[in-house]
Amino acid sequence: AGCMFKVIAFSASNSTFSPHFIIVIFQMGMFFVALIMAGLNAQWFGPAATEVMFQLRAVEEEHGLGNQIGLGSQREEYAKLKEKDPKYRASKKTFGLYHGLSNLCNLIGFICITTNLIYTALKLSTI
């Protein structure tokens, strides 16, 4: 990302580069960011969240939970489990972290791709 900013700064200072070139560099950067976010999610955050989810499921099954449909039916039991089992509490916190980071990667990638698609759609008449 730092190299890209150097290219953009050089482009802005050099009069031979057009504003279109800067926009293309920006679009390439956004596609690169989307690719990095997808890679991070696929290689690290997604599998880590899934692994922790299975650990949570195992702890819930040890305590007779997790076989009902919907969370609302045994909400008090889950609250008690979270209070008395430090392993479950830590796993729940870790799952929230990885799940949040996974969602953040998806959101950033979605914004980057959507921005590029909207820009491209608005400029279709010039192609």
DORO-771701 format. One record per residue (C-alpha): x, y, z; residue number from 1. Coordinates in Angstrom, 2 decimals. Example, Ala and Ser with C-alpha at 12.3 -4.5 7.8 and 13.67 -1.06 7.14 Angstrom:
BEGIN
{c1:12.30 | c2:-4.50 | c3:7.80 | minu:1};
{c1:13.67 | c2:-1.06 | c3:7.14 | minu:2};
This chain:
BEGIN
{c1:0.00 | c2:0.00 | c3:0.00 | minu:1};
{c1:2.88 | c2:2.38 | c3:0.74 | minu:2};
{c1:4.36 | c2:1.81 | c3:-2.70 | minu:3};
{c1:1.03 | c2:2.64 | c3:-4.28 | minu:4};
{c1:0.89 | c2:5.98 | c3:-2.47 | minu:5};
{c1:4.38 | c2:6.76 | c3:-3.78 | minu:6};
{c1:3.20 | c2:6.03 | c3:-7.33 | minu:7};
{c1:0.16 | c2:8.26 | c3:-6.83 | minu:8};
{c1:2.28 | c2:11.05 | c3:-5.32 | minu:9};
{c1:4.75 | c2:10.76 | c3:-8.20 | minu:10};
{c1:1.89 | c2:10.78 | c3:-10.68 | minu:11};
{c1:0.39 | c2:13.89 | c3:-9.13 | minu:12};
{c1:3.72 | c2:15.74 | c3:-9.20 | minu:13};
{c1:4.57 | c2:14.70 | c3:-12.76 | minu:14};
{c1:2.56 | c2:16.60 | c3:-15.38 | minu:15};
{c1:2.72 | c2:13.76 | c3:-17.95 | minu:16};
{c1:0.26 | c2:11.60 | c3:-15.98 | minu:17};
{c1:-3.41 | c2:12.28 | c3:-16.48 | minu:18};
{c1:-6.09 | c2:12.18 | c3:-13.79 | minu:19};
{c1:-7.37 | c2:9.03 | c3:-15.49 | minu:20};
{c1:-4.08 | c2:7.29 | c3:-14.68 | minu:21};
{c1:-4.47 | c2:8.18 | c3:-11.01 | minu:22};
{c1:-8.00 | c2:6.79 | c3:-11.00 | minu:23};
{c1:-6.79 | c2:3.55 | c3:-12.59 | minu:24};
{c1:-4.05 | c2:3.24 | c3:-9.96 | minu:25};
{c1:-6.66 | c2:3.85 | c3:-7.24 | minu:26};
{c1:-8.95 | c2:1.19 | c3:-8.73 | minu:27};
{c1:-6.09 | c2:-1.29 | c3:-8.90 | minu:28};
{c1:-5.30 | c2:-0.53 | c3:-5.27 | minu:29};
{c1:-8.89 | c2:-1.15 | c3:-4.25 | minu:30};
{c1:-8.93 | c2:-4.47 | c3:-6.10 | minu:31};
{c1:-5.66 | c2:-5.37 | c3:-4.37 | minu:32};
{c1:-7.14 | c2:-4.51 | c3:-0.95 | minu:33};
{c1:-10.21 | c2:-6.63 | c3:-1.75 | minu:34};
{c1:-7.95 | c2:-9.52 | c3:-2.76 | minu:35};
{c1:-5.91 | c2:-9.23 | c3:0.45 | minu:36};
{c1:-9.09 | c2:-9.14 | c3:2.56 | minu:37};
{c1:-10.47 | c2:-12.22 | c3:0.81 | minu:38};
{c1:-7.16 | c2:-14.03 | c3:1.28 | minu:39};
{c1:-6.97 | c2:-13.15 | c3:4.98 | minu:40};
{c1:-10.52 | c2:-14.30 | c3:5.49 | minu:41};
{c1:-10.10 | c2:-17.53 | c3:3.54 | minu:42};
{c1:-6.74 | c2:-18.51 | c3:5.00 | minu:43};
{c1:-6.92 | c2:-17.30 | c3:8.58 | minu:44};
{c1:-10.04 | c2:-15.67 | c3:10.03 | minu:45};
{c1:-12.63 | c2:-18.03 | c3:8.53 | minu:46};
{c1:-10.92 | c2:-21.30 | c3:9.53 | minu:47};
{c1:-10.00 | c2:-19.92 | c3:12.97 | minu:48};
{c1:-13.59 | c2:-18.85 | c3:13.64 | minu:49};
{c1:-14.85 | c2:-22.26 | c3:12.51 | minu:50};
{c1:-12.40 | c2:-24.09 | c3:14.76 | minu:51};
{c1:-13.41 | c2:-22.03 | c3:17.79 | minu:52};
{c1:-17.07 | c2:-22.54 | c3:16.90 | minu:53};
{c1:-16.59 | c2:-26.31 | c3:17.04 | minu:54};
{c1:-14.86 | c2:-25.93 | c3:20.43 | minu:55};
{c1:-17.84 | c2:-23.95 | c3:21.69 | minu:56};
{c1:-20.19 | c2:-26.61 | c3:20.38 | minu:57};
{c1:-18.23 | c2:-29.34 | c3:22.19 | minu:58};
{c1:-18.39 | c2:-27.47 | c3:25.51 | minu:59};
{c1:-22.13 | c2:-26.85 | c3:25.03 | minu:60};
{c1:-22.71 | c2:-30.55 | c3:24.37 | minu:61};
{c1:-20.78 | c2:-31.45 | c3:27.55 | minu:62};
{c1:-23.31 | c2:-29.37 | c3:29.49 | minu:63};
{c1:-26.37 | c2:-30.69 | c3:27.61 | minu:64};
{c1:-26.87 | c2:-27.58 | c3:25.50 | minu:65};
{c1:-26.85 | c2:-26.98 | c3:21.79 | minu:66};
{c1:-29.50 | c2:-29.50 | c3:20.71 | minu:67};
{c1:-32.42 | c2:-27.08 | c3:20.75 | minu:68};
{c1:-33.61 | c2:-24.93 | c3:17.87 | minu:69};
{c1:-32.99 | c2:-21.28 | c3:18.53 | minu:70};
{c1:-31.08 | c2:-19.62 | c3:21.33 | minu:71};
{c1:-34.08 | c2:-18.17 | c3:23.15 | minu:72};
{c1:-35.33 | c2:-21.44 | c3:24.62 | minu:73};
{c1:-32.33 | c2:-21.93 | c3:26.96 | minu:74};
{c1:-30.96 | c2:-18.43 | c3:27.32 | minu:75};
{c1:-30.54 | c2:-18.73 | c3:31.09 | minu:76};
{c1:-28.57 | c2:-21.97 | c3:30.79 | minu:77};
{c1:-26.16 | c2:-20.36 | c3:28.32 | minu:78};
{c1:-25.69 | c2:-17.40 | c3:30.68 | minu:79};
{c1:-24.94 | c2:-19.77 | c3:33.57 | minu:80};
{c1:-22.49 | c2:-21.73 | c3:31.42 | minu:81};
{c1:-20.71 | c2:-18.52 | c3:30.44 | minu:82};
{c1:-20.44 | c2:-17.50 | c3:34.12 | minu:83};
{c1:-19.17 | c2:-20.83 | c3:35.51 | minu:84};
{c1:-16.93 | c2:-22.15 | c3:32.71 | minu:85};
{c1:-13.85 | c2:-19.99 | c3:32.00 | minu:86};
{c1:-12.95 | c2:-22.13 | c3:28.96 | minu:87};
{c1:-16.34 | c2:-21.44 | c3:27.41 | minu:88};
{c1:-16.11 | c2:-17.72 | c3:28.24 | minu:89};
{c1:-12.65 | c2:-17.47 | c3:26.66 | minu:90};
{c1:-13.72 | c2:-19.44 | c3:23.60 | minu:91};
{c1:-16.79 | c2:-17.24 | c3:23.20 | minu:92};
{c1:-14.61 | c2:-14.13 | c3:23.33 | minu:93};
{c1:-12.14 | c2:-15.59 | c3:20.82 | minu:94};
{c1:-14.98 | c2:-16.61 | c3:18.52 | minu:95};
{c1:-16.40 | c2:-13.08 | c3:18.66 | minu:96};
{c1:-13.00 | c2:-11.65 | c3:17.76 | minu:97};
{c1:-12.38 | c2:-13.93 | c3:14.78 | minu:98};
{c1:-15.98 | c2:-13.69 | c3:13.59 | minu:99};
{c1:-15.83 | c2:-9.89 | c3:13.80 | minu:100};
{c1:-12.54 | c2:-9.74 | c3:11.90 | minu:101};
{c1:-13.96 | c2:-12.09 | c3:9.27 | minu:102};
{c1:-16.99 | c2:-9.87 | c3:8.84 | minu:103};
{c1:-14.77 | c2:-6.79 | c3:8.68 | minu:104};
{c1:-12.71 | c2:-8.37 | c3:5.89 | minu:105};
{c1:-15.89 | c2:-9.20 | c3:4.01 | minu:106};
{c1:-17.23 | c2:-5.68 | c3:4.46 | minu:107};
{c1:-14.01 | c2:-3.99 | c3:3.32 | minu:108};
{c1:-13.79 | c2:-6.27 | c3:0.28 | minu:109};
{c1:-17.45 | c2:-5.65 | c3:-0.55 | minu:110};
{c1:-17.00 | c2:-1.88 | c3:-0.32 | minu:111};
{c1:-13.89 | c2:-1.95 | c3:-2.51 | minu:112};
{c1:-15.46 | c2:-4.12 | c3:-5.20 | minu:113};
{c1:-18.78 | c2:-2.27 | c3:-5.13 | minu:114};
{c1:-17.04 | c2:1.10 | c3:-5.45 | minu:115};
{c1:-15.10 | c2:-0.13 | c3:-8.45 | minu:116};
{c1:-18.19 | c2:-1.61 | c3:-10.07 | minu:117};
{c1:-20.19 | c2:1.60 | c3:-9.58 | minu:118};
{c1:-17.37 | c2:3.70 | c3:-11.01 | minu:119};
{c1:-17.03 | c2:1.35 | c3:-13.97 | minu:120};
{c1:-20.79 | c2:1.36 | c3:-14.57 | minu:121};
{c1:-20.87 | c2:5.15 | c3:-14.53 | minu:122};
{c1:-18.04 | c2:5.31 | c3:-17.06 | minu:123};
{c1:-19.38 | c2:2.67 | c3:-19.48 | minu:124};
{c1:-20.32 | c2:5.31 | c3:-22.01 | minu:125};
{c1:-16.65 | c2:6.33 | c3:-22.34 | minu:126};
{c1:-15.39 | c2:2.84 | c3:-23.07 | minu:127};
